[in-house]
Amino acid sequence: MGLKTVLITACSSGFGREIARYLKGKGWYVYATARSENDVQWLQYERFDALQLDLRSQQFN
C-alpha cells in the first residue's frame, strides 16, 4: 500500500494544525494550508508542504 496523502485546510492554529501534526506523526503525507503567508512560512518551518489558500477568495493564482 502506498503512502497516504491528505490536504488539510486552516492549519494556522487550532484543530487544523493539530490534525496536521497528528497525521504527519502517524506517517501520512500532509499538505497543510493557511490563509496568510506568515502562517505558511511557519508550517514550512515545521516541515510541512504548505500552501497559501483562502477558500473565501474567488481569485486563483
Sequence and secondary structure as in RCSB ss.txt:
>XXXX:A:sequence
MGLKTVLITACSSGFGREIARYLKGKGWYVYATARSENDVQWLQYERFDALQLDLRSQQFN
>XXXX:A:secstr
    EEEES TTSHHHHHHHHHHHHTT EEEEEESSHHHHHHHHHTT EEEE  TT     
